Amino acid sequence: MRVIKVGSYDQMSRTAANIIAAQIIMKPDSVLGLATGSSPIGTYKRLIEMNKSGDLDFSGITTVNLDEYCGLSGSHDQSYRYFMNTNLFDHINIKKENTHVPDGVAADYDEECRRYDKLIEELGGIDLQLLGIGHNGHIGFNEPDEVFEKYTHVMDLKQSTIDANSRFFAKKEDVPMQAITMGIKTIMSAKKILLIASGADKKEILERALYGPITPNVPASVLQLHPDLTVVCSVD
């Protein structure tokens, strides 16, 4: 585990973007696992800047996102497909057909989960997976539970997660209560993992995840077992 402590959200974003850029430069046909939420927005802005300046080429890159809300189509302004398009994909020279997000309105969610895992396998796995961490320790939408869910699955969201996400919706009752998410084994199969966290409110859960017992009650704690984990944080 490599922990990089920085002094601000901007520094965290720049450091994370530089790590992702190095991966792209070293392997121009990399498969990147991407995340949504407020944490990676600054990182994506920096990657866009690098692309616009000609320093970074996304034309050979494939992406797979961690998760998507059940019940939201990709055109919904709170879907994670929409988030990725507006915060990254629409602004770089990536081929849209090479960007993958679970289908939140699939007719059969179990089949969609199997399809998504098969897709990742056929791509040769994820070279670098970007993660944030929730206040309850969730990664993707893998919520605290009694067991680690291995593969892509539908997750019932905890009330704390629903409450945290409600700020993005006009009404609290509009917040989806389920999501499709990569499972722990899928995430842990990535060759490299980059975890980012910012804000004093993330300090306690980050310490529990990185230095506490490995337990499905703190899903991110499993990252301690990954052979190539980099953590970039500004939590003081």
Residue frames as qw, qx, qy, qz and C-alpha x, y, z in Angstrom:
[[0.000, 0.887, 0.462, 0.000, 0.00, 0.00, 0.00],
 [0.397, 0.117, 0.012, 0.910, 1.26, 3.44, -0.94],
 [0.109, -0.843, -0.499, 0.171, -0.39, 6.40, 0.81],
 [0.343, 0.275, 0.100, 0.892, 0.13, 9.91, -0.58],
 [0.164, -0.758, -0.511, 0.371, -1.10, 12.66, 1.72],
 [0.282, 0.381, 0.235, 0.848, -1.70, 16.06, 0.14],
 [0.099, -0.213, -0.427, 0.873, -2.97, 19.37, 1.43],
 [0.409, 0.344, 0.102, -0.839, -6.04, 20.07, -0.68],
 [0.743, 0.405, 0.495, -0.197, -8.70, 18.64, -2.97],
 [0.512, 0.810, -0.210, -0.193, -6.97, 20.28, -5.93],
 [0.037, -0.628, 0.777, 0.032, -3.66, 18.60, -5.08],
 [0.610, 0.007, 0.775, -0.167, -5.43, 15.27, -4.66],
 [0.710, 0.613, 0.256, -0.235, -7.08, 15.67, -8.06],
 [0.357, 0.812, -0.440, -0.142, -3.83, 16.60, -9.80],
 [0.255, -0.464, 0.847, -0.044, -1.92, 13.73, -8.20],
 [0.679, 0.204, 0.679, -0.191, -4.61, 11.21, -9.10],
 [0.640, 0.733, 0.035, -0.226, -4.81, 12.53, -12.67],
 [0.141, 0.747, -0.640, -0.111, -1.05, 12.21, -13.04],
 [0.453, -0.213, 0.862, -0.083, -1.19, 8.57, -11.92],
 [0.704, 0.471, 0.496, -0.191, -3.95, 7.81, -14.42],
 [0.445, 0.837, -0.231, -0.219, -2.09, 9.71, -17.15],
 [0.139, -0.588, 0.792, 0.091, 1.05, 7.65, -16.49],
 [0.617, 0.103, 0.773, -0.106, -1.01, 4.47, -16.92],
 [0.640, 0.703, 0.235, -0.202, -2.38, 5.72, -20.25],
 [0.235, 0.833, -0.471, -0.172, 1.07, 6.75, -21.50],
 [0.300, -0.413, 0.860, 0.018, 2.61, 3.42, -20.48],
 [0.271, 0.215, 0.928, 0.138, -0.26, 1.42, -22.00],
 [0.218, 0.130, -0.197, -0.947, -2.27, 3.42, -24.58],
 [0.553, -0.178, -0.626, -0.520, -4.88, 0.64, -24.86],
 [0.017, 0.055, -0.798, 0.600, -5.50, 0.41, -21.10],
 [0.420, -0.559, -0.642, -0.315, -8.81, -0.63, -19.59],
 [0.023, 0.242, -0.429, 0.870, -9.68, 1.95, -16.93],
 [0.309, -0.570, -0.759, 0.061, -12.22, 1.33, -14.18],
 [0.041, 0.362, -0.037, 0.931, -13.88, 4.64, -13.38],
 [0.194, -0.467, -0.733, 0.455, -15.94, 6.04, -10.51],
 [0.060, -0.699, -0.343, -0.624, -18.57, 8.75, -10.07],
 [0.510, -0.715, -0.382, 0.287, -19.44, 11.12, -7.23],
 [0.012, -0.999, 0.051, -0.011, -17.89, 14.38, -6.10],
 [0.659, -0.565, 0.364, 0.339, -14.42, 12.96, -5.37],
 [0.655, 0.034, 0.513, 0.553, -13.25, 12.28, -8.96],
 [0.352, 0.886, 0.301, -0.001, -14.66, 15.42, -10.62],
 [0.111, -0.910, 0.314, 0.248, -11.42, 17.37, -10.16],
 [0.548, -0.270, 0.716, 0.339, -9.40, 14.43, -11.43],
 [0.556, 0.526, 0.607, 0.214, -11.53, 14.27, -14.56],
 [0.175, 0.974, 0.061, -0.128, -11.15, 18.01, -15.12],
 [0.293, -0.723, 0.535, 0.324, -7.39, 17.66, -15.01],
 [0.581, 0.047, 0.752, 0.308, -7.45, 14.71, -17.45],
 [0.442, 0.799, 0.407, 0.040, -9.58, 16.81, -19.82],
 [0.027, -0.944, 0.223, 0.241, -6.99, 19.59, -19.63],
 [0.460, -0.428, 0.697, 0.347, -4.20, 17.14, -20.46],
 [0.565, 0.385, 0.695, 0.220, -6.17, 15.84, -23.45],
 [0.289, 0.926, 0.233, -0.072, -7.03, 19.32, -24.73],
 [0.135, -0.871, 0.386, 0.271, -3.37, 20.36, -24.54],
 [0.742, 0.519, -0.408, -0.115, -2.32, 17.32, -26.57],
 [0.070, -0.574, 0.770, -0.272, -0.45, 15.66, -23.72],
 [0.412, -0.026, 0.865, -0.286, -2.80, 12.71, -23.30],
 [0.440, 0.141, -0.603, -0.651, -4.50, 10.52, -25.90],
 [0.567, -0.007, 0.657, -0.498, -7.65, 8.55, -25.01],
 [0.629, 0.350, -0.373, -0.585, -8.29, 7.14, -28.49],
 [0.547, 0.181, -0.815, -0.059, -7.17, 3.63, -27.54],
 [0.123, -0.148, 0.738, -0.647, -8.65, 3.60, -24.04],
 [0.504, -0.384, -0.682, -0.364, -11.58, 1.48, -22.89],
 [0.175, -0.288, 0.522, -0.784, -13.48, 2.29, -19.69],
 [0.495, -0.394, -0.760, -0.152, -15.79, 0.34, -17.42],
 [0.260, -0.541, 0.228, -0.767, -17.68, 2.14, -14.68],
 [0.020, -0.123, 0.874, -0.470, -18.24, 0.75, -11.22],
 [0.115, 0.410, 0.828, -0.366, -21.99, 1.15, -10.98],
 [0.182, -0.238, -0.384, -0.873, -25.31, 2.59, -12.07],
 [0.414, 0.053, 0.503, -0.757, -28.61, 3.35, -10.35],
 [0.139, 0.313, 0.926, 0.156, -31.41, 0.87, -10.99],
 [0.166, 0.754, 0.606, -0.191, -34.31, 2.54, -12.75],
 [0.058, 0.840, -0.097, -0.530, -32.39, 5.41, -14.38],
 [0.791, 0.524, 0.211, 0.233, -31.70, 5.45, -18.10],
 [0.641, -0.064, 0.091, 0.759, -28.46, 6.88, -19.45],
 [0.129, 0.573, 0.274, 0.762, -30.27, 10.05, -20.50],
 [0.480, -0.808, -0.340, -0.029, -31.45, 10.81, -16.94],
 [0.210, 0.817, -0.276, 0.461, -29.42, 13.72, -15.58],
 [0.507, -0.648, 0.489, -0.291, -28.69, 11.85, -12.35],
 [0.995, 0.080, 0.028, 0.046, -27.61, 8.59, -13.98],
 [0.575, -0.588, 0.394, 0.410, -23.97, 7.68, -13.84],
 [0.612, 0.352, 0.493, 0.508, -23.81, 7.34, -17.63],
 [0.132, 0.927, 0.220, 0.273, -24.94, 10.96, -17.88],
 [0.477, -0.839, 0.174, 0.195, -22.40, 11.94, -15.20],
 [0.686, -0.231, 0.463, 0.512, -19.54, 10.31, -17.07],
 [0.482, 0.605, 0.431, 0.465, -20.55, 11.83, -20.40],
 [0.007, -0.959, -0.137, -0.248, -20.82, 15.36, -19.02],
 [0.485, -0.833, 0.249, 0.095, -17.79, 15.21, -16.70],
 [0.483, -0.466, 0.635, 0.382, -15.36, 13.35, -18.94],
 [0.604, 0.199, 0.706, 0.312, -16.33, 11.46, -22.09],
 [0.384, 0.851, 0.357, 0.041, -17.89, 14.40, -23.99],
 [0.040, -0.973, 0.191, 0.121, -14.67, 16.39, -23.58],
 [0.383, -0.543, 0.694, 0.278, -11.94, 13.92, -24.59],
 [0.515, 0.441, -0.548, -0.490, -11.08, 11.94, -27.72],
 [0.341, -0.093, 0.922, -0.159, -12.36, 8.62, -26.42],
 [0.341, -0.099, -0.728, -0.586, -14.57, 6.42, -28.58],
 [0.573, -0.234, 0.254, -0.743, -18.00, 6.36, -26.94],
 [0.901, 0.017, -0.330, -0.281, -18.49, 2.73, -27.93],
 [0.631, 0.191, -0.628, 0.412, -15.47, 1.93, -25.74],
 [0.155, -0.286, 0.498, -0.804, -17.08, 3.44, -22.62],
 [0.518, -0.270, -0.788, -0.193, -19.15, 1.04, -20.57],
 [0.295, -0.214, 0.482, -0.797, -21.62, 1.63, -17.74],
 [0.121, 0.240, 0.955, -0.126, -24.10, -0.94, -16.39],
 [0.225, -0.348, -0.530, -0.740, -27.60, -0.62, -17.87],
 [0.147, 0.007, 0.603, -0.784, -29.83, 0.81, -15.17],
 [0.665, 0.211, 0.149, -0.701, -33.01, -0.04, -17.09],
 [0.185, 0.218, -0.925, -0.250, -32.09, -3.56, -18.19],
 [0.738, -0.187, -0.323, -0.563, -35.08, -5.88, -18.52],
 [0.925, -0.268, -0.260, 0.066, -33.25, -8.54, -16.49],
 [0.179, -0.895, 0.374, -0.165, -30.83, -7.21, -13.87],
 [0.801, -0.349, 0.478, 0.096, -29.32, -10.63, -13.12],
 [0.797, 0.423, 0.292, 0.317, -28.53, -11.10, -16.79],
 [0.226, 0.930, -0.106, 0.270, -27.11, -7.56, -16.97],
 [0.503, -0.749, 0.430, -0.029, -24.80, -8.34, -14.05],
 [0.846, -0.052, 0.476, 0.237, -23.54, -11.50, -15.76],
 [0.610, 0.716, 0.176, 0.291, -23.09, -9.61, -19.02],
 [0.029, -0.961, 0.227, -0.158, -21.04, -6.91, -17.32],
 [0.647, -0.550, 0.517, 0.103, -18.66, -9.37, -15.65],
 [0.818, 0.254, 0.436, 0.276, -18.25, -11.23, -18.95],
 [0.378, 0.901, 0.027, 0.212, -17.49, -7.93, -20.70],
 [0.276, -0.868, 0.410, -0.041, -14.72, -7.11, -18.21],
 [0.778, -0.234, 0.558, 0.168, -13.30, -10.61, -18.59],
 [0.730, 0.530, 0.344, 0.263, -13.34, -10.35, -22.39],
 [0.176, 0.962, -0.129, 0.164, -11.54, -7.01, -22.19],
 [0.689, 0.295, -0.481, 0.455, -8.72, -8.75, -20.33],
 [0.545, -0.553, -0.455, 0.437, -9.54, -7.25, -16.96],
 [0.040, -0.989, -0.091, -0.112, -9.07, -3.76, -15.57],
 [0.648, 0.358, -0.277, 0.613, -5.59, -2.23, -15.67],
 [0.155, 0.065, -0.427, 0.889, -6.29, 0.59, -13.22],
 [0.285, -0.660, -0.674, -0.173, -9.41, 1.00, -11.08],
 [0.007, 0.343, -0.217, 0.914, -10.25, 4.42, -9.66],
 [0.429, -0.534, -0.727, 0.044, -12.24, 4.35, -6.41],
 [0.213, -0.569, 0.223, -0.762, -13.76, 6.77, -3.94],
 [0.307, -0.152, -0.874, 0.345, -14.90, 5.74, -0.48],
 [0.388, -0.652, -0.385, -0.526, -18.29, 6.32, 1.15],
 [0.272, -0.607, 0.410, -0.625, -18.75, 7.48, 4.72],
 [0.864, -0.273, 0.288, -0.309, -19.78, 3.94, 5.67],
 [0.433, -0.448, 0.742, 0.245, -16.82, 2.41, 3.84],
 [0.788, 0.432, 0.432, -0.071, -18.58, 1.42, 0.66],
 [0.140, -0.433, 0.587, 0.670, -16.65, 1.11, -2.60],
 [0.189, -0.225, -0.745, -0.599, -18.74, 1.22, -5.73],
 [0.594, -0.382, -0.005, -0.708, -22.10, 0.48, -4.19],
 [0.669, -0.083, -0.718, 0.173, -20.80, -2.43, -2.14],
 [0.420, -0.691, 0.096, -0.581, -22.47, -1.51, 1.14],
 [0.186, -0.387, 0.802, -0.417, -21.57, -2.86, 4.62],
 [0.845, -0.018, -0.324, -0.425, -22.78, -6.44, 4.78],
 [0.819, -0.415, 0.379, -0.112, -22.16, -9.82, 6.37],
 [0.803, 0.025, 0.457, 0.381, -20.19, -11.12, 3.37],
 [0.026, -0.530, 0.408, 0.743, -18.15, -9.71, 0.50],
 [0.755, 0.535, 0.306, -0.224, -20.22, -9.97, -2.68],
 [0.627, -0.211, 0.516, 0.543, -17.81, -11.29, -5.32],
 [0.326, 0.240, 0.619, 0.673, -19.32, -10.35, -8.65],
 [0.177, -0.117, -0.167, -0.963, -21.44, -7.63, -10.23],
 [0.161, -0.441, -0.872, 0.138, -24.81, -7.60, -8.47],
 [0.223, -0.690, -0.273, -0.632, -27.82, -5.49, -7.51],
 [0.352, -0.076, -0.620, 0.697, -27.35, -3.85, -4.11],
 [0.282, -0.831, -0.459, -0.136, -29.99, -2.44, -1.77],
 [0.287, 0.538, -0.247, 0.753, -28.59, 0.92, -0.73],
 [0.392, -0.384, -0.621, 0.560, -28.20, 1.73, 2.95],
 [0.057, -0.912, -0.405, 0.022, -30.19, 4.67, 4.29],
 [0.382, -0.711, 0.137, 0.574, -26.96, 6.61, 4.92],
 [0.366, -0.029, 0.598, 0.713, -26.06, 6.27, 1.25],
 [0.105, 0.690, 0.643, 0.316, -29.54, 7.28, 0.13],
 [0.235, -0.900, -0.230, 0.286, -29.35, 10.30, 2.43],
 [0.413, -0.496, 0.331, 0.688, -25.91, 11.26, 1.08],
 [0.280, 0.164, 0.677, 0.661, -27.12, 10.99, -2.52],
 [0.095, 0.760, 0.635, -0.098, -30.34, 12.90, -1.91],
 [0.129, -0.698, 0.032, 0.704, -28.56, 16.23, -2.42],
 [0.130, -0.170, 0.661, 0.719, -28.41, 15.44, -6.14],
 [0.035, -0.439, -0.834, -0.332, -32.16, 14.92, -6.51],
 [0.219, -0.446, -0.134, -0.858, -35.04, 17.39, -6.39],
 [0.727, -0.436, 0.078, -0.525, -36.93, 15.22, -3.90],
 [0.300, -0.460, 0.815, -0.183, -35.63, 12.64, -1.45],
 [0.777, 0.155, 0.547, -0.271, -38.19, 10.12, -2.64],
 [0.689, 0.674, -0.185, -0.192, -36.66, 10.33, -6.13],
 [0.068, -0.657, 0.751, 0.006, -33.37, 8.81, -4.94],
 [0.794, 0.125, -0.554, -0.216, -33.02, 5.24, -6.24],
 [0.693, -0.541, 0.376, -0.293, -32.89, 2.59, -3.54],
 [0.902, -0.053, 0.382, 0.191, -30.95, 0.03, -5.57],
 [0.244, 0.811, -0.433, -0.310, -27.93, 0.04, -7.84],
 [0.959, 0.227, -0.065, 0.156, -25.98, -2.34, -10.04],
 [0.178, -0.881, 0.438, 0.008, -22.38, -2.48, -8.83],
 [0.611, 0.419, -0.658, 0.137, -19.20, -4.36, -9.55],
 [0.857, -0.489, -0.158, -0.032, -18.52, -6.87, -6.82],
 [0.455, -0.801, 0.374, 0.109, -15.50, -7.02, -4.55],
 [0.770, -0.097, 0.521, 0.357, -13.75, -9.77, -6.51],
 [0.547, 0.711, 0.298, 0.327, -14.24, -7.85, -9.75],
 [0.052, -0.981, 0.140, -0.126, -12.74, -4.72, -8.19],
 [0.597, -0.641, 0.465, 0.128, -9.90, -6.61, -6.51],
 [0.833, 0.204, 0.414, 0.304, -9.02, -8.30, -9.82],
 [0.329, 0.939, -0.059, 0.086, -7.85, -4.94, -11.20],
 [0.784, 0.228, -0.244, 0.523, -4.09, -4.86, -11.71],
 [0.262, 0.094, -0.322, 0.905, -3.80, -1.50, -9.96],
 [0.223, -0.778, -0.585, -0.048, -6.20, 0.34, -7.65],
 [0.204, 0.248, -0.139, 0.937, -6.20, 4.09, -7.02],
 [0.299, -0.697, -0.641, 0.114, -8.30, 5.22, -4.05],
 [0.154, 0.374, -0.061, 0.913, -8.98, 8.93, -3.56],
 [0.374, -0.699, -0.595, 0.133, -10.50, 10.66, -0.54],
 [0.204, 0.354, -0.087, 0.909, -10.87, 14.29, 0.45],
 [0.433, -0.611, -0.117, -0.653, -12.31, 16.15, 3.42],
 [0.131, -0.378, 0.725, -0.561, -12.04, 15.84, 7.18],
 [0.775, -0.050, 0.248, -0.578, -15.30, 13.87, 7.19],
 [0.896, 0.281, -0.326, -0.109, -13.54, 11.01, 5.38],
 [0.102, 0.643, -0.696, 0.304, -10.60, 10.75, 7.79],
 [0.586, -0.282, 0.642, -0.406, -12.14, 8.30, 10.25],
 [0.915, 0.247, 0.230, -0.221, -13.52, 5.87, 7.69],
 [0.606, 0.672, -0.420, 0.063, -10.30, 5.99, 5.69],
 [0.101, -0.563, 0.751, -0.329, -8.28, 5.03, 8.76],
 [0.754, -0.063, 0.545, -0.362, -10.71, 2.19, 9.53],
 [0.863, 0.476, -0.009, -0.170, -10.51, 0.96, 5.95],
 [0.540, 0.676, -0.473, 0.166, -6.74, 1.08, 5.63],
 [0.152, 0.466, -0.736, 0.466, -5.60, 0.13, 9.12],
 [0.640, -0.211, 0.436, -0.596, -8.54, -1.59, 10.82],
 [0.550, -0.008, 0.835, -0.035, -9.78, -5.18, 10.64],
 [0.215, 0.112, -0.683, -0.689, -10.63, -6.55, 7.20],
 [0.258, 0.331, 0.821, -0.386, -14.38, -7.02, 7.36],
 [0.094, 0.457, 0.679, 0.567, -17.38, -6.80, 5.00],
 [0.186, -0.825, -0.469, 0.256, -18.84, -4.34, 7.53],
 [0.039, -0.823, 0.218, 0.523, -16.23, -1.93, 6.12],
 [0.865, 0.448, 0.219, 0.048, -16.11, -3.01, 2.46],
 [0.384, 0.862, -0.299, 0.142, -13.09, -0.84, 1.60],
 [0.540, -0.649, 0.533, -0.044, -11.02, -2.69, 4.20],
 [0.923, 0.158, 0.330, 0.117, -10.54, -5.50, 1.68],
 [0.494, 0.841, -0.165, 0.147, -8.27, -3.16, -0.27],
 [0.414, -0.743, 0.525, -0.023, -5.55, -3.87, 2.31],
 [0.807, -0.068, 0.576, 0.112, -5.12, -7.21, 0.53],
 [0.678, 0.730, 0.085, 0.024, -4.51, -5.72, -2.91],
 [0.800, -0.145, 0.127, 0.568, -0.89, -6.00, -4.13],
 [0.349, 0.170, 0.206, 0.898, -0.85, -2.61, -5.90],
 [0.149, -0.843, -0.516, -0.014, -2.95, -0.06, -4.00],
 [0.301, 0.160, -0.093, 0.935, -2.25, 3.67, -4.11],
 [0.180, -0.790, -0.566, 0.151, -4.21, 6.01, -1.84],
 [0.237, 0.291, 0.017, 0.927, -4.22, 9.76, -2.49],
 [0.326, -0.716, -0.616, 0.047, -5.93, 11.67, 0.30],
 [0.072, 0.346, -0.183, 0.917, -6.55, 15.13, 1.67],
 [0.541, -0.533, -0.627, -0.173, -8.47, 14.44, 4.86],
 [0.450, -0.292, -0.459, 0.709, -6.94, 16.74, 7.50]]
